[in-house]
Amino acid sequence: MAASSKVSRSAPSQNRERRAAGGGGGWSGTSKTKVMMDKFRARKEKKRTETAKSLRAYQKACKSVGYSPGQGASRKRRSENEEEPQQPAPASNDEPTTTSQPLRKRHKKSSMFQKASEKAARNQQERANKEEERAANEKQRAAKLVQRKEKSRKMRQRTSKGQPIMKHYVHDILEKLQKEKDQQEEAETPL
């Protein structure tokens, strides 16, 4: 019995020794970092070959359409029958310079902040319009408030015996009828 307990005690220490030596970890001598780097290199190589394939296909398509595909960073499309732009030879003072090629129109470059400044101007105009609308609505609201207060004051007026003054009530009813009549006329008249 003592021997079996001795063996069981030494088993964990043997495992530690194996792990420290690099054996028995499942990778059998290769580190995880190395495996990951190999996978990374394989992905990079695959991407490089796919890019080369697509560039060859692009060059083939350009040739079939009539463009020269260019090499490296100069992949500007030029027609094969179109020649490279040449520097004109310095002309003498007595002979006017004429070129056989038509001059290309130069597009006016927009400033770097043109879009931003246009957007800012639009936003400023919208803000000004909203502010005008807000001011007009505020005036209208204030005018309606004054009318309501005046109407309320008139409706609260009483005679000496506590009866409401009928003149104000009749006037209010007539105004309502007049508004209703105007609305009906507007609805009936074609535009």
Kinemage of the C-alpha trace (Angstrom):
@kinemage 1
@onewidth
@group {chain A} dominant
@subgroup {mainchain}
@vectorlist {calphas} color= white
{ca met a 1} P 0.000 0.000 0.000
{ca ala a 2} L 2.754 2.364 0.735
{ca ala a 3} L 4.165 1.860 -2.749
{ca ser a 4} L 0.933 2.723 -4.483
{ca ser a 5} L 0.569 5.929 -2.491
{ca lys a 6} L 4.105 6.823 -3.420
{ca val a 7} L 3.361 6.393 -7.132
{ca ser a 8} L 0.238 8.512 -6.961
{ca arg a 9} L 2.174 11.343 -5.327
{ca ser a 10} L 4.840 11.375 -7.990
{ca ala a 11} L 2.384 11.466 -10.949
{ca pro a 12} L 1.522 15.189 -10.657
{ca ser a 13} L 5.171 16.124 -10.377
{ca gln a 14} L 5.949 14.107 -13.538
{ca asn a 15} L 3.190 15.987 -15.393
{ca arg a 16} L 4.711 19.279 -14.330
{ca glu a 17} L 8.096 18.161 -15.578
{ca arg a 18} L 6.624 17.132 -18.951
{ca arg a 19} L 4.874 20.497 -19.354
{ca ala a 20} L 8.033 22.365 -18.480
{ca ala a 21} L 9.989 20.369 -21.055
{ca gly a 22} L 7.368 21.135 -23.710
{ca gly a 23} L 6.165 17.582 -24.208
{ca gly a 24} L 2.652 16.188 -23.955
{ca gly a 25} L 0.900 19.531 -24.452
{ca gly a 26} L -0.837 18.425 -27.630
{ca trp a 27} L 1.266 20.663 -29.898
{ca ser a 28} L 4.158 18.200 -29.910
{ca gly a 29} L 6.996 20.668 -30.016
{ca thr a 30} L 5.330 23.568 -31.931
{ca ser a 31} L 4.260 26.648 -30.084
{ca lys a 32} L 0.848 28.223 -30.557
{ca thr a 33} L 2.479 31.446 -31.756
{ca lys a 34} L 4.293 29.644 -34.543
{ca val a 35} L 1.096 27.956 -35.720
{ca met a 36} L -0.758 31.275 -35.727
{ca met a 37} L 2.048 32.963 -37.670
{ca asp a 38} L 1.998 30.180 -40.264
{ca lys a 39} L -1.750 30.656 -40.701
{ca phe a 40} L -1.253 34.411 -41.025
{ca arg a 41} L 1.424 33.985 -43.697
{ca ala a 42} L -0.821 31.572 -45.608
{ca arg a 43} L -3.688 34.117 -45.560
{ca lys a 44} L -1.368 36.881 -46.776
{ca glu a 45} L -0.054 34.723 -49.606
{ca lys a 46} L -3.594 33.786 -50.646
{ca lys a 47} L -4.606 37.456 -50.704
{ca arg a 48} L -1.524 38.356 -52.749
{ca thr a 49} L -2.309 35.715 -55.379
{ca glu a 50} L -5.971 36.787 -55.580
{ca thr a 51} L -4.900 40.419 -56.089
{ca ala a 52} L -2.483 39.404 -58.832
{ca lys a 53} L -5.224 37.388 -60.568
{ca ser a 54} L -7.658 40.293 -60.477
{ca leu a 55} L -5.004 42.733 -61.794
{ca arg a 56} L -4.231 40.403 -64.704
{ca ala a 57} L -7.958 40.173 -65.480
{ca tyr a 58} L -8.209 43.985 -65.323
{ca gln a 59} L -5.271 44.427 -67.705
{ca lys a 60} L -6.785 41.932 -70.118
{ca ala a 61} L -10.141 43.734 -70.042
{ca cys a 62} L -8.471 47.119 -70.592
{ca lys a 63} L -6.593 45.779 -73.631
{ca ser a 64} L -9.785 44.365 -75.142
{ca val a 65} L -11.540 47.749 -74.779
{ca gly a 66} L -8.595 49.665 -76.211
{ca tyr a 67} L -6.927 51.154 -73.162
{ca ser a 68} L -3.368 50.625 -72.072
{ca pro a 69} L -3.566 49.288 -68.536
{ca gly a 70} L -0.400 50.877 -67.166
{ca gln a 71} L 2.026 49.426 -64.663
{ca gly a 72} L 2.375 49.877 -60.942
{ca ala a 73} L 1.047 53.138 -59.578
{ca ser a 74} L 0.349 54.631 -63.023
{ca arg a 75} L -2.898 52.839 -63.806
{ca lys a 76} L -4.520 55.750 -65.622
{ca arg a 77} L -6.625 54.721 -68.568
{ca arg a 78} L -5.287 55.952 -71.877
{ca ser a 79} L -6.326 54.930 -75.314
{ca glu a 80} L -3.665 52.964 -77.176
{ca asn a 81} L -3.961 55.269 -80.201
{ca glu a 82} L -3.651 58.298 -77.912
{ca glu a 83} L -0.041 59.322 -77.504
{ca glu a 84} L 1.658 60.364 -74.329
{ca pro a 85} L 1.545 64.138 -73.864
{ca gln a 86} L 4.820 65.603 -75.044
{ca gln a 87} L 6.556 68.724 -73.907
{ca pro a 88} L 6.492 71.365 -76.672
{ca ala a 89} L 9.884 72.418 -77.950
{ca pro a 90} L 10.900 75.946 -77.019
{ca ala a 91} L 9.824 78.225 -79.842
{ca ser a 92} L 11.707 81.204 -81.135
{ca asn a 93} L 10.349 84.689 -80.484
{ca asp a 94} L 9.349 85.454 -84.098
{ca glu a 95} L 7.316 82.240 -84.595
{ca pro a 96} L 3.956 81.880 -82.804
{ca thr a 97} L 3.421 78.613 -80.988
{ca thr a 98} L 0.686 76.332 -82.255
{ca thr a 99} L -0.133 72.900 -81.022
{ca ser a 100} L -1.770 70.158 -82.991
{ca gln a 101} L -3.556 68.831 -79.923
{ca pro a 102} L -6.572 70.744 -78.667
{ca leu a 103} L -6.034 72.262 -75.255
{ca arg a 104} L -7.882 70.488 -72.513
{ca lys a 105} L -10.230 72.561 -70.441
{ca arg a 106} L -9.034 72.914 -66.929
{ca his a 107} L -11.694 72.353 -64.400
{ca lys a 108} L -11.833 74.955 -61.725
{ca lys a 109} L -10.807 73.314 -58.501
{ca ser a 110} L -13.230 73.754 -55.692
{ca ser a 111} L -11.880 74.870 -52.407
{ca met a 112} L -11.345 72.267 -49.754
{ca phe a 113} L -14.133 73.608 -47.616
{ca gln a 114} L -16.650 74.472 -50.351
{ca lys a 115} L -19.117 71.736 -49.444
{ca ala a 116} L -18.807 72.526 -45.767
{ca ser a 117} L -19.310 76.253 -46.357
{ca glu a 118} L -22.344 75.593 -48.584
{ca lys a 119} L -23.835 73.343 -45.937
{ca ala a 120} L -23.162 75.973 -43.262
{ca ala a 121} L -24.850 78.649 -45.398
{ca arg a 122} L -27.888 76.393 -45.928
{ca asn a 123} L -28.104 75.680 -42.207
{ca gln a 124} L -27.818 79.379 -41.405
{ca gln a 125} L -30.602 80.202 -43.890
{ca glu a 126} L -32.823 77.479 -42.418
{ca arg a 127} L -32.183 78.779 -38.915
{ca ala a 128} L -33.089 82.317 -40.007
{ca asn a 129} L -36.319 81.053 -41.627
{ca lys a 130} L -37.240 79.093 -38.504
{ca glu a 131} L -36.536 82.129 -36.347
{ca glu a 132} L -38.818 84.284 -38.531
{ca glu a 133} L -41.591 81.685 -38.329
{ca arg a 134} L -41.144 81.437 -34.560
{ca ala a 135} L -41.385 85.235 -34.205
{ca ala a 136} L -44.526 85.354 -36.396
{ca asn a 137} L -46.118 82.523 -34.393
{ca glu a 138} L -45.246 84.289 -31.144
{ca lys a 139} L -46.912 87.522 -32.333
{ca gln a 140} L -49.989 85.594 -33.430
{ca arg a 141} L -50.143 83.756 -30.099
{ca ala a 142} L -49.825 87.036 -28.183
{ca ala a 143} L -52.620 88.640 -30.264
{ca lys a 144} L -54.926 85.664 -29.630
{ca leu a 145} L -54.162 85.816 -25.921
{ca val a 146} L -55.106 89.514 -25.825
{ca gln a 147} L -58.388 88.758 -27.671
{ca arg a 148} L -59.222 85.911 -25.279
{ca lys a 149} L -58.589 88.077 -22.238
{ca glu a 150} L -60.737 90.889 -23.665
{ca lys a 151} L -63.559 88.472 -24.500
{ca ser a 152} L -63.336 86.909 -21.040
{ca arg a 153} L -63.451 90.335 -19.391
{ca lys a 154} L -66.552 91.299 -21.384
{ca met a 155} L -68.299 88.010 -20.636
{ca arg a 156} L -67.687 88.448 -16.895
{ca gln a 157} L -69.306 91.894 -16.797
{ca arg a 158} L -72.565 92.006 -14.814
{ca thr a 159} L -75.366 94.445 -14.152
{ca ser a 160} L -75.909 95.930 -10.691
{ca lys a 161} L -78.332 93.084 -9.919
{ca gly a 162} L -75.781 90.402 -10.960
{ca gln a 163} L -77.197 89.524 -14.378
{ca pro a 164} L -74.792 89.117 -17.385
{ca ile a 165} L -74.731 91.958 -19.911
{ca met a 166} L -76.538 90.424 -22.896
{ca lys a 167} L -75.006 92.827 -25.427
{ca his a 168} L -71.633 91.013 -25.180
{ca tyr a 169} L -73.203 87.543 -25.448
{ca val a 170} L -75.217 88.508 -28.530
{ca his a 171} L -72.159 90.097 -30.138
{ca asp a 172} L -70.159 86.860 -29.494
{ca ile a 173} L -72.892 84.690 -31.046
{ca leu a 174} L -73.034 86.959 -34.127
{ca glu a 175} L -69.242 86.708 -34.570
{ca lys a 176} L -69.396 82.889 -34.425
{ca leu a 177} L -72.184 82.807 -37.029
{ca gln a 178} L -70.239 85.172 -39.312
{ca lys a 179} L -67.102 82.954 -39.111
{ca glu a 180} L -69.150 79.861 -39.890
{ca lys a 181} L -70.725 81.568 -42.917
{ca asp a 182} L -67.302 82.676 -44.235
{ca gln a 183} L -65.925 79.144 -43.897
{ca gln a 184} L -68.839 77.680 -45.834
{ca glu a 185} L -68.385 80.236 -48.626
{ca glu a 186} L -64.684 79.412 -48.878
{ca ala a 187} L -65.441 75.690 -49.104
{ca glu a 188} L -68.039 76.216 -51.868
{ca thr a 189} L -66.007 78.548 -54.077
{ca pro a 190} L -63.757 76.655 -56.525
{ca leu a 191} L -60.150 77.723 -56.769
